[in-house]
């Protein structure tokens, strides 16, 4: 329920931000990933800090609330990792990659249909990761400070988390900006084509990040 409230409160602001992003002037420099991120740095920063805020808020809940309360309140999130009586999810590279690509496409389509429509999906993922990693760090803390344990636990996983989260955020931003462009711009106009080109490049980059994240999850961090 908290995820729904957070999402409902965020959607109007994010839709306004996506609209202003779509209004930005046409790029004058050569098309590149670096230039693309510079052109849209504001919206990327907002989505990243939003994701991190939800992630760390739920991680702190999992670290400091009584264990019984955590298992009851966040049972849905914990079930994803098999920590609340559900089945533990294992899979080969292709299976995990396919699942991550489905999430990527869902983020894009939800934003395409309704601007910031993917925010519920992104907020849910951030809360699930926060609860799971906070709970696991708490279990491994023993007599250690929970915050120190969380830091030690999360730092080795940051490359995977950043890579996968960035792919979903990129897809959500592309869908939102293209959605606004389709409503406000003339089809095949110079500005419309510019926005579609940016979006296509970002989607390809997001897909590349998903592949890297799947590789890290299966072949690197599965042995930690």
PyMOL commands that set and color helices and strands:
alter all, ss='L'
color gray80, all
select helices_A, chain A and resi 2-22+33-39+41-64+67-73+75-79+93-113+119-141+146-155+158-184+190-223
alter helices_A, ss='H'
color red, helices_A
deselect
rebuild
show_as cartoon
